């Protein structure tokens, strides 16, 4: 058996086939069919807001949100270098320029004070990332948004099911984009959930993902084809049912890892805040010992069919695609984490194998 950092949650095949048969009988494979309608309805109930839309993937969704919510005359979008490349791809495809600033000293997320120092008259938006699902400093970003009249568009890719101080991370900011890619704690194979503070933006986004066709059937604005298909929505409906029990098992695996690594001074685990309801979609382990060769650790684990990821490394300003992007201030905190964070396998199916995985990880560190 192979253990992947992020393995898709998959429902019962017979249950999925039953839904597929109903989709085939309806003759609707896409275009806001029955499964799409049911899924968005259940998600609106779950997150207690009508201002939700679905999209075929989070990269397209974030691109569309940035295009639709920002002043086209302004070119800069402030974001973090410690994120997946899709964050930056979206900014550039939205015809904006990424501006990197540093992350927090003792966390993974964008630093509000670093952001504020980078704001100028050409700043179109701020795109913080709830990295691994840990909440950004919501209040401070709200204050920045109000002070400078700049939209906060959260890359909330990892946040499905996460609440902080009894507030869902899905429904924060001017807008938020949640990935439902196969590797996420809740998935539709490919897809995204998009939240908007303003209903008009939500309506426009839905139109935008359907070739710009409005509720009257007229192509009234620029659009593209970014709808979530019925086949993906059906998978989402079944995974939504299974999500609560899957989180329980993932939590138990998280606790087993923390028990295994918590006393190892070479490593830094994360103790969750009491006011954080988590989804356990990722297990990031920070390597504190500079003498450890992380590439050797990864290679040793691979020999035991344990696939871990340096997530996120290299930081984006070090990559070829984004090397020319502007950096404001020093990225000392992001640089400290470069090549230092390993995401271990975490999935509901891996709970019976927690001890085996932990032992192999320890052995790999000892032999690095």
ROPADREN-339632 format. One record per residue: residue in one letter; chain; z, y, x of N, C-alpha, C in turn. Coordinates in pm, whole numbers, plus 50000, padded with zeros to 5 digits. Example, Ala and Ser with C-alpha at 12.3 -4.5 7.8 and 13.67 -1.06 7.14 Angstrom:
<sites>
A  A  50780  49431  51319  50780  49550  51230  50780  49670  51320
S  A  50708  49775  51285  50714  49894  51367  50787  50003  51290
</sites>
This chain:
<sites>
X  A  50000  49880  50084  50000  50000  50000  50000  50125  50087
X  A  49916  50221  50051  49914  50347  50123  49994  50452  50047
X  A  50062  50537  50124  50145  50642  50065  50086  50777  50103
X  A  50036  50849  50003  49971  50977  50025  50066  51092  49995
X  A  50047  51204  50065  50131  51321  50039  50129  51357  49891
X  A  50011  51354  49832  49998  51387  49690  49903  51286  49624
X  A  49961  51199  49546  49885  51098  49473  49877  51138  49326
X  A  49762  51126  49263  49751  51166  49122  49840  51082  49030
X  A  49897  51149  48932  49964  51078  48823  49856  51034  48725
X  A  49855  50906  48693  49748  50850  48611  49808  50781  48489
X  A  49759  50812  48369  49814  50749  48249  49761  50607  48231
X  A  49810  50541  48129  49764  50407  48096  49615  50409  48062
X  A  49538  50320  48125  49392  50321  48107  49353  50294  47962
X  A  49425  50206  47895  49392  50175  47755  49411  50297  47667
X  A  49518  50373  47692  49541  50495  47613  49430  50597  47638
X  A  49387  50606  47763  49279  50700  47795  49147  50655  47729
X  A  49121  50526  47734  48998  50475  47672  48995  50502  47522
X  A  49111  50493  47459  49117  50522  47315  49077  50667  47288
X  A  49128  50758  47370  49090  50898  47354  48942  50920  47384
X  A  48892  50852  47486  48751  50865  47521  48662  50819  47406
X  A  48700  50711  47341  48622  50662  47227  48616  50766  47116
X  A  48729  50835  47093  48730  50939  46989  48642  51058  47029
X  A  48641  51087  47160  48554  51195  47209  48408  51157  47190
X  A  48373  51035  47225  48235  50990  47210  48193  50990  47063
X  A  48285  50948  46977  48255  50948  46833  48230  51088  46781
X  A  48300  51186  46837  48285  51325  46791  48153  51386  46837
X  A  48100  51335  46948  47977  51392  47002  47999  51518  47084
X  A  48125  51558  47103  48158  51677  47182  48221  51635  47314
X  A  48150  51661  47423  48205  51632  47555  48264  51756  47620
X  A  48235  51872  47567  48285  51999  47622  48276  52105  47512
X  A  48275  52234  47552  48262  52345  47455  48378  52353  47357
X  A  48502  52348  47412  48622  52372  47332  48636  52273  47217
X  A  48624  52145  47253  48635  52039  47153  48778  52010  47112
X  A  48795  51897  47044  48924  51864  46984  49035  51846  47089
X  A  49007  51776  47198  49110  51753  47300  49147  51884  47370
X  A  49048  51966  47398  49074  52098  47456  49164  52179  47365
X  A  49130  52180  47236  49208  52257  47139  49351  52206  47129
X  A  49367  52073  47129  49501  52015  47119  49582  52042  47246
X  A  49519  52032  47362  49591  52055  47487  49636  52200  47498
X  A  49550  52294  47470  49591  52434  47483  49699  52468  47381
X  A  49693  52406  47264  49797  52429  47163  49932  52378  47211
X  A  49934  52259  47271  50061  52203  47320  50114  52284  47439
X  A  50025  52332  47523  50068  52413  47638  50124  52547  47591
X  A  50064  52605  47491  50116  52732  47437  50256  52713  47378
X  A  50278  52598  47316  50412  52567  47265  50509  52545  47380
X  A  50465  52471  47481  50549  52441  47597  50594  52569  47667
X  A  50501  52662  47687  50531  52783  47764  50560  52904  47675
X  A  50563  52882  47545  50604  52983  47447  50525  53114  47462
X  A  50396  53100  47472  50307  53215  47476  50170  53175  47425
X  A  50105  53267  47355  49968  53244  47310  49868  53282  47418
X  A  49913  53353  47520  49821  53409  47618  49789  53311  47731
X  A  49740  53194  47692  49700  53092  47787  49554  53055  47766
X  A  49487  53021  47874  49350  52972  47868  49336  52856  47966
X  A  49234  52775  47947  49205  52665  48038  49077  52695  48115
X  A  49064  52633  48232  48947  52655  48316  48916  52525  48389
X  A  48794  52515  48443  48754  52389  48507  48815  52365  48644
X  A  48865  52470  48710  48944  52454  48832  49013  52585  48866
X  A  49113  52579  48951  49196  52697  48978  49126  52797  49068
X  A  49035  52752  49154  48964  52846  49241  48874  52936  49159
X  A  48798  52877  49069  48715  52956  48978  48801  53046  48891
X  A  48911  52992  48842  49000  53070  48756  49053  53193  48828
X  A  49102  53175  48951  49157  53288  49024  49049  53390  49056
X  A  48931  53343  49088  48819  53433  49112  48791  53519  48989
X  A  48784  53455  48874  48754  53526  48750  48865  53625  48713
X  A  48990  53583  48735  49102  53672  48703  49098  53797  48790
X  A  49076  53779  48919  49070  53894  49009  48955  53987  48972
X  A  48839  53929  48942  48722  54010  48903  48750  54089  48776
X  A  48813  54024  48681  48828  54085  48548  48945  54184  48539
X  A  49042  54173  48631  49163  54254  48616  49177  54367  48718
X  A  49083  54380  48809  49097  54479  48915  48992  54589  48904
X  A  49025  54703  48960  48933  54816  48967  48820  54779  49063
X  A  48696  54781  49012  48584  54737  49096  48560  54832  49214
X  A  48612  54954  49207  48594  55048  49317  48691  55024  49432
X  A  48797  54949  49404  48896  54919  49508  48865  54782  49567
X  A  48883  54768  49698  48831  54649  49765  48936  54553  49821
X  A  49061  54596  49837  49159  54515  49909  49252  54437  49815
X  A  49279  54314  49854  49378  54233  49783  49477  54181  49887
X  A  49603  54215  49870  49708  54174  49964  49756  54034  49929
X  A  49764  53948  50029  49806  53810  50005  49871  53752  50129
X  A  49901  53625  50124  49973  53555  50231  49879  53470  50314
X  A  49904  53458  50445  49826  53365  50528  49877  53222  50517
X  A  49997  53204  50457  50056  53071  50449  50028  53014  50310
X  A  49904  52970  50292  49860  52917  50164  49735  52833  50187
X  A  49692  52765  50083  49568  52689  50090  49449  52786  50089
X  A  49340  52744  50148  49224  52832  50163  49168  52882  50031
X  A  49189  52809  49922  49135  52849  49793  49183  52988  49751
X  A  49304  53025  49789  49355  53158  49755  49262  53265  49809
X  A  49225  53252  49935  49139  53350  50000  48994  53338  49955
X  A  48948  53216  49937  48812  53199  49886  48795  53276  49754
X  A  48894  53265  49667  48886  53330  49537  48876  53481  49551
X  A  48955  53537  49642  48953  53681  49663  48815  53727  49709
X  A  48757  53653  49801  48626  53692  49855  48515  53672  49752
X  A  48518  53561  49678  48418  53540  49573  48431  53644  49463
X  A  48549  53702  49448  48567  53811  49351  48521  53946  49407
X  A  48458  53941  49524  48402  54060  49589  48511  54155  49639
X  A  48622  54097  49682  48731  54174  49740  48758  54126  49883
X  A  48839  54201  49954  48872  54170  50093  49019  54130  50105
X  A  49049  54010  50157  49189  53971  50175  49256  54056  50284
X  A  49381  54092  50258  49465  54160  50357  49590  54075  50373
X  A  49613  54022  50493  49727  53935  50516  49850  54015  50558
X  A  49964  53982  50498  50093  54033  50546  50187  53914  50558
X  A  50304  53937  50615  50392  53826  50650  50467  53769  50530
X  A  50521  53649  50551  50605  53585  50452  50752  53617  50482
X  A  50840  53571  50395  50983  53595  50411  51036  53525  50536
X  A  51146  53575  50587  51202  53519  50710  51255  53378  50689
X  A  51316  53354  50576  51377  53223  50551  51315  53153  50430
X  A  51185  53167  50417  51118  53103  50305  50971  53083  50335
X  A  50897  53051  50229  50754  53023  50244  50666  53129  50176
X  A  50728  53223  50105  50653  53311  50018  50632  53451  50074
X  A  50538  53522  50017  50502  53657  50056  50624  53749  50053
X  A  50637  53833  50156  50751  53924  50169  50720  54055  50096
X  A  50799  54093  49995  50770  54215  49919  50767  54341  50005
X  A  50858  54355  50100  50859  54476  50184  50735  54482  50272
X  A  50688  54367  50320  50564  54363  50398  50446  54402  50311
X  A  50447  54358  50188  50342  54396  50094  50339  54546  50073
X  A  50457  54601  50048  50464  54745  50017  50413  54830  50133
X  A  50438  54785  50255  50393  54861  50371  50241  54855  50388
X  A  50176  54762  50321  50031  54747  50333  49953  54813  50220
X  A  50023  54859  50118  49955  54919  50003  49894  55054  50040
X  A  49769  55075  50001  49707  55206  50016  49621  55233  49893
X  A  49544  55341  49895  49465  55381  49779  49351  55285  49747
X  A  49323  55192  49838  49215  55097  49818  49267  54959  49776
X  A  49397  54948  49747  49456  54819  49708  49426  54791  49562
X  A  49354  54681  49538  49313  54646  49402  49414  54553  49333
X  A  49479  54466  49411  49572  54369  49353  49659  54309  49462
X  A  49764  54243  49418  49851  54166  49507  49852  54022  49455
X  A  49827  53927  49545  49824  53786  49506  49930  53710  49585
X  A  50054  53706  49533  50156  53620  49595  50135  53475  49553
X  A  50187  53385  49634  50177  53241  49606  50318  53184  49594
X  A  50345  53114  49485  50471  53039  49472  50454  52911  49554
X  A  50473  52922  49684  50440  52812  49775  50527  52689  49750
X  A  50463  52575  49736  50526  52447  49702  50599  52452  49567
X  A  50582  52561  49494  50650  52578  49366  50779  52657  49375
X  A  50817  52704  49492  50938  52785  49506  50907  52929  49464
X  A  50994  52989  49383  50961  53118  49322  50958  53234  49421
X  A  50857  53318  49408  50854  53445  49479  50965  53535  49425
X  A  50986  53647  49490  51086  53744  49444  51028  53820  49326
X  A  51044  53763  49208  50977  53811  49087  51011  53956  49056
X  A  51139  53988  49058  51181  54124  49021  51122  54228  49116
X  A  51123  54198  49245  51070  54295  49342  50920  54315  49325
X  A  50848  54208  49295  50705  54224  49273  50676  54298  49142
X  A  50761  54276  49041  50747  54354  48917  50766  54503  48945
X  A  50865  54533  49028  50893  54673  49061  50776  54735  49139
X  A  50720  54659  49232  50606  54709  49309  50487  54734  49216
X  A  50463  54642  49124  50353  54657  49031  50367  54782  48947
X  A  50488  54806  48900  50512  54925  48816  50504  55053  48898
X  A  50558  55050  49020  50562  55170  49103  50422  55216  49143
X  A  50335  55121  49176  50202  55156  49228  50090  55131  49128
X  A  50125  55079  49011  50024  55048  48908  49918  54953  48962
X  A  49966  54847  49026  49879  54745  49084  49912  54610  49019
X  A  49812  54536  48973  49842  54406  48910  49895  54304  49010
X  A  49994  54228  48966  50043  54113  49041  49979  53989  48979
X  A  49892  53926  49054  49824  53806  49008  49878  53688  49088
X  A  49962  53608  49025  50026  53498  49098  49931  53379  49114
X  A  49918  53333  49238  49864  53201  49262  49981  53106  49236
X  A  49984  53054  49115  50093  52968  49070  50048  52823  49069
X  A  49963  52788  49165  49898  52657  49166  49996  52541  49154
X  A  50115  52555  49215  50209  52442  49226  50319  52442  49120
X  A  50312  52532  49021  50432  52564  48944  50446  52499  48807
X  A  50357  52410  48769  50367  52354  48634  50506  52293  48613
X  A  50572  52335  48506  50703  52280  48470  50821  52341  48543
X  A  50797  52437  48630  50907  52498  48708  50961  52621  48636
X  A  51094  52629  48632  51161  52746  48574  51261  52801  48674
X  A  51269  52933  48680  51366  53000  48766  51447  53096  48680
X  A  51579  53077  48681  51667  53157  48596  51620  53152  48451
X  A  51582  53031  48409  51538  52999  48273  51408  53068  48233
X  A  51332  53114  48332  51201  53174  48307  51094  53086  48372
X  A  50991  53054  48297  50883  52973  48352  50805  53055  48454
X  A  50776  52994  48569  50693  53062  48668  50549  53075  48621
X  A  50511  52996  48522  50375  53005  48469  50351  53139  48402
X  A  50454  53197  48342  50436  53317  48259  50495  53441  48325
X  A  50462  53462  48451  50511  53578  48525  50393  53661  48576
X  A  50420  53788  48601  50320  53876  48657  50219  53926  48556
X  A  50118  53997  48605  50008  54042  48520  49924  53923  48476
X  A  49916  53825  48564  49846  53699  48535  49896  53594  48633
X  A  49876  53468  48598  49914  53357  48686  49816  53243  48666
X  A  49778  53180  48777  49682  53068  48773  49751  52942  48823
X  A  49757  52842  48737  49821  52714  48768  49713  52609  48789
X  A  49716  52541  48901  49620  52434  48924  49662  52307  48852
X  A  49564  52241  48790  49589  52107  48735  49497  52006  48805
X  A  49474  52033  48933  49398  51941  49019  49472  51808  49028
X  A  49398  51705  49064  49454  51569  49067  49580  51556  49150
X  A  49596  51640  49254  49711  51627  49343  49836  51698  49294
X  A  49827  51765  49182  49942  51841  49132  50033  51754  49045
X  A  50157  51803  49025  50256  51724  48950  50209  51695  48808
X  A  50134  51788  48750  50065  51765  48622  49918  51787  48647
X  A  49834  51693  48605  49692  51708  48637  49600  51675  48521
X  A  49480  51736  48528  49370  51703  48439  49251  51656  48523
X  A  49278  51601  48640  49180  51561  48743  49127  51684  48815
X  A  49059  51772  48743  49023  51905  48789  49057  52000  48675
X  A  49102  52120  48709  49130  52214  48602  49232  52319  48640
X  A  49260  52407  48545  49358  52513  48566  49408  52565  48432
X  A  49529  52616  48436  49589  52688  48323  49607  52831  48368
X  A  49566  52925  48285  49574  53066  48322  49657  53142  48220
X  A  49754  53217  48269  49839  53302  48185  49805  53448  48206
X  A  49810  53524  48098  49792  53669  48105  49905  53738  48030
X  A  49954  53845  48089  50055  53926  48019  49993  53995  47898
X  A  49867  54031  47909  49796  54106  47804  49699  54013  47732
X  A  49707  54010  47600  49622  53921  47520  49474  53955  47537
X  A  49441  54082  47555  49301  54121  47569  49239  54060  47695
X  A  49317  54056  47803  49268  53995  47925  49246  53844  47905
X  A  49333  53783  47827  49321  53639  47801  49194  53610  47722
X  A  49169  53690  47621  49050  53674  47539  48923  53695  47621
X  A  48926  53797  47706  48810  53824  47791  48786  53711  47890
X  A  48895  53656  47945  48881  53546  48040  48817  53425  47973
X  A  48861  53392  47852  48804  53278  47779  48655  53299  47758
X  A  48618  53421  47720  48476  53454  47706  48402  53443  47838
X  A  48466  53489  47944  48405  53487  48077  48372  53345  48121
X  A  48459  53249  48087  48436  53109  48127  48332  53041  48040
X  A  48283  53111  47937  48182  53056  47846  48059  53147  47845
X  A  48011  53177  47964  47889  53256  47981  47901  53398  47928
X  A  48023  53448  47911  48041  53583  47859  48019  53594  47709
X  A  48018  53481  47641  47996  53482  47496  48127  53515  47426
X  A  48128  53620  47343  48250  53662  47276  48270  53587  47145
X  A  48376  53624  47071  48411  53553  46947  48306  53570  46838
X  A  48218  53668  46854  48110  53689  46757  47983  53614  46796
X  A  47989  53539  46905  47873  53464  46948  47773  53543  47029
X  A  47811  53662  47071  47722  53748  47147  47758  53744  47295
X  A  47659  53742  47382  47684  53752  47526  47710  53899  47558
X  A  47836  53934  47560  47874  54076  47568  47924  54117  47706
X  A  47941  54021  47797  47990  54055  47931  47943  53950  48031
X  A  47961  53981  48159  47923  53887  48264  48011  53763  48255
X  A  47949  53647  48265  48026  53523  48256  47965  53413  48340
X  A  48024  53295  48330  47976  53176  48398  48023  53056  48318
X  A  47986  52938  48360  48029  52817  48290  48149  52758  48363
X  A  48267  52779  48309  48389  52731  48375  48484  52667  48274
X  A  48428  52605  48172  48509  52543  48068  48569  52411  48117
X  A  48682  52375  48060  48742  52244  48085  48680  52144  47989
X  A  48629  52034  48040  48562  51935  47955  48663  51856  47872
X  A  48611  51789  47769  48695  51705  47685  48754  51588  47762
X  A  48679  51535  47859  48729  51421  47937  48849  51461  48021
X  A  48846  51582  48075  48959  51633  48153  49076  51668  48062
X  A  49047  51728  47948  49154  51764  47854  49226  51640  47802
X  A  49151  51532  47780  49212  51407  47732  49311  51353  47835
X  A  49271  51357  47962  49362  51314  48068  49488  51401  48067
X  A  49469  51530  48048  49582  51622  48043  49678  51592  47930
X  A  49625  51558  47815  49711  51527  47700  49803  51409  47730
X  A  49749  51306  47792  49830  51188  47823  49928  51218  47937
X  A  49884  51291  48038  49975  51325  48148  50085  51419  48103
X  A  50058  51500  48004  50162  51589  47950  50274  51506  47886
X  A  50239  51398  47820  50340  51310  47761  50426  51245  47869
X  A  50364  51208  47979  50434  51134  48085  50508  51225  48183
X  A  50480  51354  48180  50532  51445  48280  50685  51442  48292
X  A  50762  51451  48183  50909  51455  48198  50966  51334  48270
X  A  50920  51214  48237  50975  51095  48303  50928  51085  48448
X  A  50808  51133  48476  50761  51134  48614  50844  51226  48702
X  A  50884  51341  48647  50965  51437  48722  51101  51376  48758
X  A  51157  51300  48667  51287  51234  48695  51276  51144  48817
X  A  51171  51063  48824  51153  50972  48937  51125  51049  49066
X  A  51045  51155  49056  51016  51237  49174  51144  51303  49226
X  A  51230  51345  49133  51358  51405  49172  51442  51304  49249
X  A  51445  51181  49203  51523  51078  49271  51468  51052  49412
X  A  51338  51054  49426  51277  51036  49558  51311  51154  49649
X  A  51304  51275  49595  51343  51396  49669  51485  51382  49723
X  A  51577  51340  49635  51717  51325  49676  51733  51218  49784
X  A  51655  51111  49774  51661  51005  49876  51614  51059  50011
X  A  51509  51139  50011  51462  51201  50135  51568  51296  50191
X  A  51626  51377  50106  51729  51471  50153  51847  51397  50216
X  A  51884  51285  50157  51994  51206  50214  51955  51149  50349
X  A  51829  51112  50364  51783  51051  50489  51769  51152  50601
X  A  51728  51274  50569  51696  51372  50673  51795  51487  50684
X  A  51888  51494  50590  51977  51611  50585  52066  51629  50706
X  A  52101  51521  50775  52190  51531  50891  52115  51536  51024
X  A  51983  51538  51018  51901  51541  51140  51877  51686  51180
X  A  51938  51730  51288  51930  51870  51330  51789  51911  51372
X  A  51703  51816  51396  51564  51847  51434  51481  51893  51316
X  A  51533  51865  51196  51456  51887  51075  51531  51977  50978
X  A  51456  52048  50895  51517  52135  50794  51469  52091  50657
X  A  51565  52050  50576  51533  52013  50438  51559  52133  50347
X  A  51527  52118  50220  51549  52225  50123  51649  52179  50019
X  A  51759  52252  50010  51856  52231  49903  51819  52324  49788
X  A  51794  52268  49672  51745  52348  49560  51854  52435  49501
X  A  51817  52556  49459  51910  52646  49392  51948  52589  49255
X  A  52069  52619  49212  52116  52567  49084  52037  52624  48966
X  A  51984  52747  48983  51912  52810  48872  51762  52782  48877
X  A  51723  52680  48955  51582  52643  48967  51559  52505  48906
X  A  51476  52500  48803  51432  52374  48746  51299  52340  48811
X  A  51296  52233  48890  51183  52207  48979  51096  52093  48926
X  A  50972  52084  48979  50883  51976  48937  50863  51868  49045
X  A  50912  51894  49167  50907  51797  49277  50763  51752  49305
X  A  50674  51850  49306  50534  51823  49334  50505  51810  49483
X  A  50593  51867  49566  50577  51861  49711  50713  51838  49775
X  A  50713  51771  49890  50835  51760  49970  50806  51814  50110
X  A  50831  51944  50132  50807  52003  50264  50927  51981  50357
X  A  50898  51934  50476  50999  51909  50578  50962  51995  50699
X  A  51050  52089  50735  51022  52179  50846  51077  52123  50976
X  A  50992  52114  51077  51031  52060  51207  51086  52174  51293
X  A  51213  52166  51329  51281  52273  51402  51279  52251  51553
X  A  51261  52128  51595  51264  52093  51738  51127  52118  51801
X  A  51115  52214  51891  50983  52247  51949  50929  52138  52041
X  A  51013  52043  52082  50966  51937  52171  50894  51825  52096
X  A  50903  51826  51963  50839  51721  51884  50690  51750  51872
X  A  50610  51650  51904  50465  51659  51889  50429  51613  51748
X  A  50402  51709  51663  50380  51677  51521  50253  51596  51500
X  A  50152  51621  51580  50029  51542  51567  50055  51395  51599
X  A  50143  51369  51695  50181  51230  51724  50257  51167  51608
X  A  50344  51248  51546  50417  51199  51429  50320  51158  51319
X  A  50222  51244  51293  50123  51216  51188  50044  51090  51221
X  A  50005  51076  51348  49930  50958  51391  50012  50830  51378
X  A  50139  50836  51418  50226  50719  51408  50246  50677  51263
X  A  50262  50775  51175  50281  50743  51033  50154  50685  50973
X  A  50041  50736  51018  49914  50684  50968  49898  50536  51000
X  A  49949  50494  51114  49946  50352  51152  50025  50266  51055
X  A  50120  50330  50983  50201  50259  50884  50158  50290  50741
X  A  50035  50343  50728  49976  50374  50596  50055  50482  50522
X  A  50118  50571  50599  50187  50685  50540  50109  50810  50581
X  A  50049  50875  50483  49962  50989  50511  50036  51117  50477
X  A  50071  51194  50580  50140  51321  50561  50047  51434  50601
X  A  50079  51557  50556  49992  51671  50581  50068  51786  50644
X  A  50004  51854  50737  50056  51982  50787  50010  52087  50687
X  A  50095  52112  50592  50057  52191  50475  50146  52314  50468
X  A  50107  52434  50508  49970  52478  50531  49951  52517  50678
X  A  49868  52446  50747  49834  52478  50884  49690  52436  50910
X  A  49618  52517  50988  49663  52643  51046  49675  52752  50940
X  A  49759  52852  50967  49767  52965  50874  49630  53032  50869
X  A  49596  53093  50757  49458  53128  50728  49394  53226  50826
X  A  49473  53318  50882  49414  53412  50977  49370  53344  51106
X  A  49415  53219  51127  49374  53142  51244  49249  53056  51219
X  A  49200  53056  51096  49085  52973  51063  48956  53053  51083
X  A  48847  52980  51104  48717  53044  51128  48673  53127  51008
X  A  48696  53076  50888  48648  53142  50768  48713  53278  50745
X  A  48840  53293  50787  48915  53414  50754  48966  53488  50877
X  A  48912  53455  50993  48959  53515  51118  48936  53665  51124
X  A  48837  53714  51050  48804  53856  51053  48877  53937  50946
X  A  48958  53871  50865  49032  53943  50761  49138  54033  50823
X  A  49167  54142  50754  49262  54239  50805  49405  54185  50798
X  A  49483  54215  50901  49625  54182  50905  49703  54312  50918
X  A  49803  54330  50833  49888  54449  50840  50027  54404  50885
X  A  50073  54460  50996  50202  54420  51052  50189  54290  51129
X  A  50302  54240  51176  50304  54114  51249  50332  53999  51153
X  A  50275  53885  51183  50292  53766  51100  50390  53669  51166
X  A  50500  53721  51218  50590  53638  51299  50651  53523  51219
X  A  50683  53546  51091  50744  53438  51013  50641  53331  50977
X  A  50522  53374  50943  50415  53278  50915  50379  53200  51041
X  A  50375  53269  51154  50342  53203  51281  50446  53097  51317
X  A  50574  53125  51285  50680  53028  51314  50659  52896  51239
X  A  50599  52906  51120  50579  52786  51039  50447  52716  51069
X  A  50360  52782  51143  50231  52722  51173  50251  52590  51250
X  A  50195  52482  51196  50209  52349  51255  50353  52298  51257
X  A  50437  52349  51168  50578  52308  51168  50623  52242  51037
X  A  50539  52243  50935  50580  52189  50805  50496  52066  50773
X  A  50565  51957  50746  50501  51834  50702  50536  51809  50556
X  A  50436  51777  50476  50462  51738  50338  50458  51586  50329
X  A  50573  51528  50295  50585  51383  50287  50535  51331  50152
X  A  50502  51204  50144  50456  51147  50017  50562  51162  49908
X  A  50521  51216  49795  50613  51226  49682  50536  51198  49554
X  A  50578  51094  49484  50510  51048  49364  50604  50953  49292
X  A  50592  50947  49161  50681  50861  49082  50671  50714  49123
X  A  50554  50670  49170  50536  50530  49210  50603  50497  49343
X  A  50639  50599  49419  50691  50576  49555  50843  50559  49558
X  A  50909  50578  49447  51056  50570  49447  51108  50437  49502
X  A  51051  50322  49465  51103  50195  49521  51082  50183  49672
X  A  50998  50268  49728  50965  50259  49871  51030  50372  49952
X  A  51126  50442  49893  51186  50559  49957  51247  50524  50093
X  A  51321  50414  50098  51387  50377  50224  51285  50344  50332
X  A  51181  50270  50296  51076  50234  50393  51010  50359  50450
X  A  50971  50452  50362  50904  50574  50408  50995  50655  50499
X  A  51121  50672  50456  51216  50752  50535  51239  50691  50673
X  A  51253  50560  50678  51274  50494  50809  51155  50513  50901
X  A  51035  50499  50847  50915  50515  50929  50900  50659  50977
X  A  50938  50754  50892  50933  50895  50933  51029  50919  51048
X  A  51151  50867  51036  51251  50884  51143  51201  50820  51273
X  A  51146  50701  51264  51096  50633  51383  50983  50712  51449
X  A  50899  50772  51366  50787  50850  51419  50836  50976  51492
X  A  50940  51038  51439  50998  51154  51509  51064  51111  51640
X  A  51131  50997  51635  51198  50949  51757  51096  50915  51865
X  A  50979  50870  51825  50880  50829  51923  50775  50933  51957
X  A  50796  51056  51910  50694  51160  51932  50707  51226  52070
</sites>
